[in-house]
Amino acid sequence: MGTKKIPKTRNGNIVLVLIITIMMVTHSHGFKLEICNELEGRYRRLVYKCWSRDNDFGWRQNWPDQIRDWSFAMSLFHTFFYCHFHTGYGRVDKQLVASWNMKEQCGDRSTCTWVVKKDGLYLRHWKTIYYSNKYGNERWNEYVQHDILKKSWS
């Protein structure tokens, strides 16, 4: 008689709100991976297969200057993608890790671009350069790319 109990509906709503909040924090940030074929020469076709714990994208192929991408919600910690790349120059088995640390390595964008070239697999790093006119009342930015070799063909 002297004790107050929380009604079941209110207690249930609090638990539901906590679960929804946790899910929003861990899966709310979108991320995109790109595979870009920049092969030159005789063997220019790229064949690859990528998969994660949740998705299997199957075998795909890119011709020169073709880009394929996929978007996903990145978890709070990391998301692993495993890929097999095959070209006329060799093959590479690579684990592509999408994590907050990787977002910093990829640059200022929410996209990680993996570039396939004649000598191997590169990670494209984007840097934003900000410009303004001499009065400072107009500003614009430009993305500058820099490719970093991550793995040579074997």
Phi, psi and omega in degrees: 000323181272351181262145177256135178250144175284130179300149184300322182294320179293317178297319178296322179293323179296317179296317179297317178297319178297317180296316180296319179297316179297318179294322179293321180292320186275342183228024187268344186264121180280154182210151181226135173251139178236143172243120184242128179265113176239035179287144177234158177099203187287317185261090189251354182276138177245129175239133182209159176225129178233146178206158174231187178296328185260335187229144171236116185271355179072185179280136178227161175225145177237138172263168183307141180065016177261139181238132173242142180218163172213145181250151179202163175271122182274136179288174183297328186259297181190164174226130181259134169238134177250136183223143170248122179250132179231130175223177174290346180267349180146197180221159178219133169253120187224139172264115178265115182259121175260108180219175179297326177296320180293326177300323178291322179293326182285338177117204189277000184257169177265028180230133172256125181249122175257127186246131178259121179236178185299329183258000176154196183258126183245152169255123182274120178261129180252136176235136180266128175248127182261135179239156172210159178284176186293342179269344179082006182266350174238135179226147174209162180233160180220138178268130178245132183259151176215120183266134182241122180292124180256327181202132178275161178293145177242000000 
